[in-house]
Structure formats: structure tokens, C-alpha cells
């Protein structure tokens, strides 16, 4: 609430600043209403731990998750909240400058507005932290589900299956050693040339090797790496889980900071309230003075 | 009309499953061709030259089929009895490659693998068990 102040010399500039600040506040209020759909309960992100995601290389997996998040309503809510926070921070800066330049009742009113804006700013920061926590928790659950899926695939490799795979590998190596000898013995005569399957297979092998070499040298096909060292998909996912856990710890710490800032705002509000009710910077301690009836005697004694 | 609309996809699904069941895998194809090759080489009805030309054709086909089995990625870790037996018995499954590796003819190699050798035949006796 702004009281109309009498025009004094030099107060027109302060009045201009005050009007500007009030208009900004009105705009912010309108923005807040229009962004009512970005309330936390409307902000969702439901990524799916699909087979396709597991098969992606490590760097692709992280980017795919980030792109999926960027397209979600949760990301939109985060962006909107960040915009509001930026605007609110600008308002706080403007109010701070105005308070320094103001005096008297205007300064008191501006201090009151400053407190209100700081409270609103803290609410925005709190909402932003809730949304960030939601994002990071969802990401961590996704990575854990992917790790569980990878673990299930490995568990499906029973000792029997493992023995079969080893015997298949042994058979393949043994056959590879005899291929040239077999080709020499069977296909050396003009009557028994290479079959169509053998010719087409040889052509396809050359093409496959060229394509594999191109894939390997492609800059986007880097294997999962941690600090430049190639690692397994599981180790990479565990690293990602660790990173999200540390993000949650940082958010916890920022919530403590928010708590301290809120406490300071309430102390400032108490101090301003004292100033407004006590008639001075600090009301004197002790019992309030009793209104003495003797002071009214002067009205009755001629 | 509604029944016709619903039943058509079901019929198509049924046809697809029948088609899928009729296809044999690479291991089954190899086993069938190997059985035909062994039957021809043991057949008393063929002359030596007929047997030789039949074996030449079978060997070329068997080489391709053996290599197809080895290169079939879908068999990796497929723990079925047929696949397990095929890879546990390399010398019996990949007859052509194994016989050339050991510098033997196909039939000699097979007979040795099933335990029919000159020594075992010479020491065999006819009698009651």
C-alpha cells in the first residue's frame, strides 16, 4: 500500500522509481497467474528404461536421457520458474537501489516492499529446488532401473549357457583355421569353383569391414569412458548414479541456505515491524510508560 | 461384419505362426544335408563314379552350410539340445572341415568318429550277448 506523498523538491525522481517498481510488480503478478499451469504437481517427467536405451553407447545414453527430459513438462516448469527468479532478482536489485536513494516514509515503504519481494523470491527458489529434486530423483531411478536390467541379462547367462558360448567360440576359431585349407582342396579345380554363397559372403565381408571401420572412427561412436578410460556399460551407469546422488546432496545443502535466508527475512520483518510500531530504530527495553493522568491536569487548571 | 473384421487379423496371425514353424534353422539344414551325404556315401546301390560325383556336390553344399551355422549369430548362447550337441561334437557336425583338417575322406572321418575303425571291425565277433 502506497500513501500519496506530498511533492517535495527532489522527490520526483524517487517517485518515478517507485512507480516503475510498482508497475514491474504488477507485471510479475500477471505473469505468475498466467504460469499457473507450471505448478509442481503439473510438472512431470516419466522416462522409460527401454531395451533401446540399454543398447545405446554410454555417451548417447546420457544425451538421450537429457533430451527426453528437455522435452518434458518438468523441464518447461523449471525453465519458467528460472525466468520468474531472474525477474524477481532484478526487482530486488532495483528495490535495493531505490531504498538507498530514498528516505523517510518512502524508504520505509520500500523496505516493506523489499521484504515482501524477498519472501516471494524465496518461495520461487524453494519451488525451483523441488523441481530440481524431482528431476534428479527421476534420473537416478531411471539409471538404477537400467542397471537392474543389465544385471538381469548377465544373470541369464547361466553356467550351461556360458559353456555353450565357449564351445561355440572354440568351434569358430577351429573352423577359421581350416577355411583356407578347405578352399584350396575343394575349390581349386575349375569344375568346382566357389559357390554363389561363398562369393557373395566374401563381398559382404569386405563391405561389413569397411562399415565397421567407419563406425569405429566416427567421432560420435565413442565407447563409455570415465576420465578417458574405456569402461563397461555397468560401470558407466554406476558413475551416472553416483553423479546424480551428489546432485541431490548439493540440493540438500542449497535447501539449508534457503532456510537461513528465510530466517533472515523473518528477522528483517520483525525489525521493520518494531520500527513501525515503536517509533524508532529500536524501541527501548523495559516497561512501557504509563499514560499519566497528571499530564491532563493542565487542561483543567486555568 | 464385426466378426469378419476381428477374425481376419487372427487368421493372419495364425498363418504367420505356421509359416514360422515351417522354417528350419541353419543347424537343422546342415543336419539334413549331412544325413543325405552320409546316406549316399553308404548306399550300396550306387556305382563308385556315381558316389564320387554325388559326394563332390554334397561336400560343396556342406561346406557352405557348415560355414552358415558358424556365422549364424542367432545361435550364440541359444541353449537348445540341437545347438548344444552340434557345438559339443565339432568333428561330427562340421564333417567337411574336420575331415580336411585331419587329411581324411569324409566317410573315413565319420566312421572313425562313430567308432567304426579297421581295428574294431577286425576284433568284432559274431555271438550272443
Interface residues (C-beta under 8 A of the other chain):
Chain A: X157 X158 X160 X161 X164 X165 X167 X168 X170 X171 X172 X174 X175 X177 X178 X179 X181 X182 X185 X186 X192 X195 X197 X198 X201
Chain B: X56 X59 X60 X61 X63 X64 X66 X67 X68 X70 X71 X75 X76 X77 X78 X79 X83 X84 X87 X88 X90 X93 X94 X96 X97 X98 X100 X101
